[in-house]
C-alpha cells in the first residue's frame, strides 16, 4: 500500500495518477473568500431573523432623549395593555348602554415618556421597518423579473411619479394627507403609463418595459422640475426639496395604519410566489417551457412591487439604494434562490433602514435626510461589489 499515488495499473489500463492526501492537521486552503468560509459555519438565517427584533427594542430607548431599556419595555407593555383595556371599556359601554370601566395597570412613568414611546419613536420605528423591508423585497423581485442585478424598485418610474405627486400636493394645499395620497396616486399612474406603452406597441417584454420606464421617469422628472420652478422659493420650494430627500420625522400612527395594509399585502403576495421568480430569472422562454404563464406573472410582480413602493414612498419620500443594495447583501448571505432571498431581503431591508434612521435622528442636532445617508452607505458598498466582481447573477 502506497501513499500519495494510486496503485500501478496493468498494461492497457489507465496510467497511474498522483493523488494528494492532505493530513487532517493541515488547514484546508482554497480560493474561497474568508467571509464565505465563515458564513458556512454560522446559522446566518437564524441570526438574520433575530436582528430586526433586537434593533426594534434598541431603537425605542435610543435617541436624543435616552431612556432606560427596562423602563421602555414597561411603558411599551403596560401602556399597550392599558390602551387595550380602555378600548374594551369603550366598546362594552357602547354595547351595554351604560359606562363600563375595566381595571387598568398602574403607571409609574410620566406623560412625556409615554409620548416619546407611543407617539414619536414607535410609529417611526415601525415606519422604518415597513419602508425598508418593502423597498428591499420589491427590489429583489424586480431584479428577478428583469434578470438584472442593477435594477431598483423605481425602474418603472414609480419614484418620479410619486415625487411629482408630492410636489403637486404641496403646491395645492400642503396638507400631509393630501401630499401622501397624491404621491401614491401618481406613483401608480407612472407605472400604469409605463406598462401601457408596452401594450400600445404590442410588446410587454422586459426590455420594452425598462425603456418605457426611462421615458416615463424622465417625463415626471421634468414635471417635478416645473413644479419646483413654480413654487414659492421661501416656503413651498424648501418643503418640496426636503420631501424629495426622504425623512420619517413627521410620521404618525394614522399614517402607519394607512400604509401598512398595502405594504404587507404586496409583500405577502411576493412571498407566496417567490418560487416562480426563480423560473422568470432563468429566462422567459425557459419559464414558458416549464408551464409558467410569464405575462400574468409579470403583471402580478409589477402590481405588487408598485403598490409596495408607492405606499412606502408616500410616507418616507424618495429613499434610494435600499432596493438595490440590500438584495445583493442577501445573495451574499443565502445565495440567489428567491425562496430564501425574498424573506431575507425583507428582514435585511427593515434592519438596514432602521439603523440608518437611528443615525439620521441622533448623529447631528439637525436631522439628516434618509436619502443622503442611504446614498453615502450604498454607493461605496456597490463600488466594493464591483471590485469583488459580485454583481453577477449567480
DOMAR-178402 format. One line per 4 residues: for each residue x, y, z of C-alpha. Coordinates in nm, 3 decimals, padded with zeros to 5 digits. Layout:
N
X:Y:Z ~ ...
***
This chain:
394
00.000:00.000:00.000 ~ 00.141:00.335:-00.101 ~ 00.056:00.688:-00.001 ~ 00.041:00.982:-00.240
-00.033:00.778:-00.554 ~ -00.265:00.511:-00.684 ~ -00.165:00.150:-00.739 ~ 00.018:00.096:-01.070
-00.226:-00.021:-01.336 ~ -00.160:-00.307:-01.575 ~ -00.093:-00.260:-01.945 ~ -00.395:-00.127:-02.136
-00.548:00.034:-01.831 ~ -00.537:00.396:-01.723 ~ -00.191:00.524:-01.629 ~ -00.119:00.593:-01.266
-00.213:00.936:-01.133 ~ -00.071:01.126:-00.842 ~ -00.324:01.178:-00.564 ~ -00.254:01.437:-00.298
-00.357:01.333:00.051 ~ -00.377:01.618:00.299 ~ -00.319:01.521:00.663 ~ -00.606:01.616:00.896
-00.386:01.853:01.096 ~ -00.302:02.068:00.792 ~ -00.559:02.352:00.736 ~ -00.752:02.337:00.411
-00.669:02.615:00.165 ~ -00.874:02.730:-00.129 ~ -00.955:03.042:-00.324 ~ -01.284:03.088:-00.134
-01.301:03.429:00.040 ~ -01.267:03.425:00.417 ~ -01.615:03.570:00.480 ~ -01.778:03.293:00.273
-01.589:03.027:00.469 ~ -01.700:03.182:00.797 ~ -02.064:03.212:00.684 ~ -02.072:02.838:00.608
-02.026:02.762:00.977 ~ -02.272:03.024:01.110 ~ -02.652:02.983:01.108 ~ -02.692:03.304:00.911
-03.066:03.289:00.853 ~ -03.144:03.232:01.220 ~ -02.930:03.530:01.317 ~ -03.094:03.742:01.047
-03.442:03.666:01.179 ~ -03.343:03.787:01.527 ~ -03.176:04.105:01.401 ~ -03.488:04.322:01.345
-03.631:04.221:01.684 ~ -03.317:04.337:01.865 ~ -03.299:04.658:01.662 ~ -03.669:04.728:01.724
-03.628:04.738:02.102 ~ -03.292:04.914:02.081 ~ -03.438:05.195:01.867 ~ -03.718:05.258:02.119
-03.484:05.367:02.400 ~ -03.206:05.506:02.181 ~ -03.216:05.872:02.079 ~ -03.158:06.226:02.198
-03.389:06.158:02.492 ~ -03.223:05.847:02.635 ~ -03.444:05.607:02.827 ~ -03.364:05.301:03.034
-03.434:04.976:02.846 ~ -03.633:04.820:03.130 ~ -03.845:05.130:03.174 ~ -03.903:05.150:02.799
-04.025:04.789:02.789 ~ -04.256:04.854:03.085 ~ -04.403:05.157:02.910 ~ -04.449:04.959:02.591
-04.610:04.654:02.752 ~ -04.817:04.815:03.028 ~ -04.911:05.116:02.817 ~ -05.031:04.890:02.535
-05.230:04.681:02.782 ~ -05.395:04.991:02.931 ~ -05.480:05.121:02.585 ~ -05.639:04.785:02.501
-05.838:04.790:02.827 ~ -05.957:05.144:02.757 ~ -06.072:05.037:02.413 ~ -06.254:04.741:02.567
-06.423:04.970:02.818 ~ -06.545:05.198:02.541 ~ -06.674:04.904:02.339 ~ -06.858:04.750:02.634
-07.005:05.086:02.729 ~ -07.138:05.134:02.377 ~ -07.289:04.783:02.369 ~ -07.445:04.789:02.717
-07.572:05.148:02.713 ~ -07.404:05.245:03.041 ~ -07.049:05.318:03.141 ~ -06.826:05.015:03.199
-06.477:05.061:03.344 ~ -06.228:04.777:03.321 ~ -05.940:04.767:03.571 ~ -05.607:04.902:03.444
-05.243:04.871:03.545 ~ -05.069:05.136:03.750 ~ -04.840:05.371:03.557 ~ -04.513:05.471:03.721
-04.388:05.696:03.442 ~ -04.472:06.044:03.328 ~ -04.672:06.165:03.031 ~ -04.357:06.280:02.850
-04.204:05.931:02.849 ~ -04.526:05.778:02.719 ~ -04.550:06.040:02.446 ~ -04.191:05.971:02.337
-04.252:05.597:02.314 ~ -04.600:05.580:02.163 ~ -04.629:05.895:01.950 ~ -04.274:05.959:01.835
-04.048:05.655:01.840 ~ -04.287:05.362:01.797 ~ -04.452:05.498:01.475 ~ -04.112:05.593:01.339
-03.956:05.254:01.412 ~ -04.249:05.069:01.256 ~ -04.242:05.300:00.952 ~ -03.869:05.246:00.902
-03.914:04.868:00.912 ~ -04.212:04.877:00.674 ~ -04.042:05.108:00.424 ~ -03.704:04.933:00.434
-03.848:04.584:00.413 ~ -04.093:04.682:00.140 ~ -03.833:04.850:-00.079 ~ -03.591:04.558:-00.038
-03.845:04.291:-00.129 ~ -03.966:04.498:-00.426 ~ -03.609:04.547:-00.545 ~ -03.529:04.176:-00.519
-03.846:04.089:-00.714 ~ -03.770:04.338:-00.990 ~ -03.414:04.210:-01.018 ~ -03.553:03.861:-01.072
-03.817:03.980:-01.317 ~ -03.576:04.180:-01.533 ~ -03.287:03.933:-01.478 ~ -03.061:04.226:-01.395
-02.882:04.278:-01.061 ~ -02.863:04.654:-01.123 ~ -03.240:04.708:-01.117 ~ -03.405:04.905:-00.835
-03.775:04.945:-00.740 ~ -03.801:05.279:-00.923 ~ -03.703:05.131:-01.261 ~ -04.058:05.178:-01.395
-04.088:05.541:-01.284 ~ -04.278:05.499:-00.957 ~ -04.044:05.727:-00.759 ~ -04.050:06.000:-01.021
-04.429:05.986:-01.036 ~ -04.459:05.989:-00.657 ~ -04.218:06.283:-00.637 ~ -04.427:06.485:-00.879
-04.745:06.388:-00.694 ~ -04.600:06.503:-00.362 ~ -04.482:06.831:-00.514 ~ -04.826:06.887:-00.661
-04.986:06.817:-00.322 ~ -04.752:07.065:-00.154 ~ -04.838:07.328:-00.415 ~ -05.213:07.273:-00.379
-05.256:07.266:-00.001 ~ -04.955:07.145:00.196 ~ -05.174:06.910:00.399 ~ -04.977:06.591:00.484
-05.272:06.366:00.399 ~ -05.320:06.523:00.056 ~ -04.946:06.505:-00.012 ~ -04.934:06.133:00.066
-05.246:06.048:-00.133 ~ -05.121:06.248:-00.431 ~ -04.779:06.081:-00.415 ~ -04.936:05.735:-00.400
-05.176:05.801:-00.690 ~ -04.914:05.947:-00.923 ~ -04.670:05.667:-00.839 ~ -04.931:05.414:-00.952
-05.015:05.627:-01.258 ~ -04.649:05.640:-01.364 ~ -04.616:05.261:-01.363 ~ -04.952:05.223:-01.538
-04.832:05.454:-01.815 ~ -04.508:05.256:-01.841 ~ -04.694:04.929:-01.880 ~ -04.942:05.093:-02.120
-04.659:05.195:-02.353 ~ -04.559:04.830:-02.383 ~ -04.918:04.733:-02.457 ~ -04.952:05.001:-02.724
-04.653:04.859:-02.907 ~ -04.791:04.505:-02.854 ~ -04.476:04.415:-02.670 ~ -04.455:04.370:-02.293
-04.102:04.230:-02.286 ~ -03.871:04.337:-02.008 ~ -03.656:04.546:-02.243 ~ -03.956:04.748:-02.360
-04.070:04.796:-02.000 ~ -03.730:04.926:-01.898 ~ -03.717:05.169:-02.190 ~ -04.072:05.282:-02.118
-03.978:05.331:-01.753 ~ -03.691:05.557:-01.856 ~ -03.927:05.760:-02.073 ~ -04.194:05.795:-01.805
-03.937:05.870:-01.536 ~ -03.787:06.149:-01.747 ~ -04.133:06.291:-01.815 ~ -04.231:06.306:-01.448
-03.888:06.441:-01.356 ~ -03.949:06.728:-01.598 ~ -04.292:06.787:-01.446 ~ -04.132:06.785:-01.099
-03.881:07.046:-01.211 ~ -04.169:07.255:-01.344 ~ -04.346:07.227:-01.008 ~ -04.032:07.341:-00.825
-03.994:07.630:-01.069 ~ -04.349:07.745:-00.996 ~ -04.317:07.701:-00.617 ~ -04.263:07.981:-00.369
-03.885:07.990:-00.312 ~ -03.922:08.090:00.055 ~ -04.190:07.846:00.170 ~ -04.307:07.581:-00.076
-03.981:07.503:-00.256 ~ -03.788:07.405:00.062 ~ -04.075:07.173:00.158 ~ -04.059:07.001:-00.181
-03.681:06.963:-00.169 ~ -03.688:06.824:00.186 ~ -03.961:06.574:00.097 ~ -03.761:06.450:-00.202
-03.459:06.381:00.021 ~ -03.661:06.141:00.236 ~ -03.747:06.154:00.604 ~ -03.960:05.981:00.868
-03.959:06.269:01.114 ~ -04.330:06.350:01.082 ~ -04.478:06.001:01.053 ~ -04.780:05.931:01.276
-04.982:05.632:01.391 ~ -05.262:05.717:01.147 ~ -05.018:05.707:00.855 ~ -04.884:05.370:00.969
-05.239:05.231:00.980 ~ -05.299:05.365:00.628 ~ -04.987:05.228:00.455 ~ -04.926:04.906:00.648
-05.202:04.700:00.477 ~ -05.089:04.761:00.115 ~ -04.722:04.707:00.201 ~ -04.793:04.387:00.394
-05.038:04.251:00.134 ~ -04.799:04.321:-00.152 ~ -04.512:04.161:00.041 ~ -04.726:03.858:00.120
-04.812:03.820:-00.248 ~ -04.443:03.827:-00.346 ~ -04.359:03.585:-00.067 ~ -04.619:03.333:-00.184
-04.500:03.336:-00.547 ~ -04.129:03.365:-00.472 ~ -04.050:03.022:-00.616 ~ -04.193:03.130:-00.951
-03.946:03.419:-00.963 ~ -03.674:03.154:-00.991 ~ -03.834:03.044:-01.317 ~ -03.851:03.400:-01.451
-03.488:03.456:-01.357 ~ -03.367:03.182:-01.592 ~ -03.537:03.338:-01.895 ~ -03.882:03.393:-02.041
-03.864:03.109:-02.294 ~ -03.740:02.859:-02.036 ~ -04.014:02.964:-01.794 ~ -04.280:02.917:-02.061
-04.139:02.575:-02.143 ~ -04.185:02.482:-01.777 ~ -04.552:02.580:-01.794 ~ -04.538:02.927:-01.635
-04.768:03.200:-01.768 ~ -04.499:03.466:-01.791 ~ -04.729:03.753:-01.892 ~ -04.962:03.702:-01.598
-04.671:03.656:-01.361 ~ -04.509:03.976:-01.490 ~ -04.829:04.170:-01.423 ~ -04.858:04.026:-01.071
-04.497:04.113:-00.986 ~ -04.527:04.465:-01.125 ~ -04.855:04.536:-00.946 ~ -04.740:04.400:-00.610
-04.399:04.572:-00.624 ~ -04.552:04.900:-00.740 ~ -04.809:04.905:-00.460 ~ -04.535:04.837:-00.206
-04.303:05.103:-00.343 ~ -04.571:05.369:-00.385 ~ -04.702:05.308:-00.032 ~ -04.352:05.330:00.112
-04.252:05.641:-00.081 ~ -04.569:05.832:00.008 ~ -04.473:05.842:00.380 ~ -04.093:05.845:00.360
-04.011:06.041:00.047 ~ -03.761:05.911:-00.204 ~ -03.515:05.681:-00.025 ~ -03.270:05.538:-00.275
-03.027:05.244:-00.273 ~ -03.225:05.027:-00.031 ~ -03.394:04.820:-00.301 ~ -03.070:04.800:-00.499
-02.808:04.717:-00.236 ~ -02.995:04.506:00.019 ~ -03.082:04.220:-00.223 ~ -02.711:04.189:-00.304
-02.631:04.154:00.065 ~ -02.897:03.883:00.082 ~ -02.738:03.697:-00.209 ~ -02.401:03.707:-00.038
-02.557:03.551:00.274 ~ -02.809:03.294:00.145 ~ -02.748:03.267:-00.231 ~ -02.960:03.354:-00.537
-03.255:03.124:-00.460 ~ -03.558:03.356:-00.433 ~ -03.733:03.117:-00.195 ~ -03.476:03.224:00.065
-03.373:03.558:-00.083 ~ -03.717:03.724:-00.066 ~ -03.774:03.686:00.312 ~ -03.409:03.756:00.393
-03.414:04.073:00.179 ~ -03.724:04.198:00.361 ~ -03.561:04.139:00.701 ~ -03.230:04.296:00.599
-03.406:04.595:00.441 ~ -03.608:04.659:00.756 ~ -03.295:04.632:00.973 ~ -03.085:04.846:00.740
-03.326:05.138:00.719 ~ -03.394:05.118:01.093 ~ -03.023:05.160:01.164 ~ -02.995:05.443:00.910
-03.295:05.620:01.065 ~ -03.141:05.588:01.413 ~ -02.826:05.752:01.280 ~ -03.024:06.022:01.099
-03.208:06.136:01.413 ~ -02.913:06.123:01.654 ~ -02.592:06.198:01.463 ~ -02.634:06.576:01.448
-02.855:06.841:01.607 ~ -03.046:06.886:01.281 ~ -03.190:06.563:01.141 ~ -03.016:06.428:00.830
-03.246:06.319:00.543 ~ -03.257:05.944:00.487 ~ -03.177:05.969:00.115 ~ -02.840:06.125:00.193
-02.735:05.855:00.437 ~ -02.854:05.564:00.223 ~ -02.656:05.704:-00.071 ~ -02.345:05.750:00.145
-02.369:05.386:00.252 ~ -02.497:05.234:-00.072 ~ -02.258:05.390:-00.322 ~ -01.932:05.273:-00.154
-02.080:04.929:-00.096 ~ -02.172:04.897:-00.462 ~ -01.822:05.007:-00.557 ~ -01.693:04.729:-00.332
-01.916:04.480:-00.514 ~ -01.768:04.589:-00.846 ~ -01.414:04.537:-00.722 ~ -01.502:04.191:-00.589
-01.692:04.103:-00.908 ~ -02.002:04.021:-00.703 ~ -02.257:04.184:-00.933 ~ -02.304:03.866:-01.130
-02.637:03.686:-01.131 ~ -02.529:03.361:-00.966
***
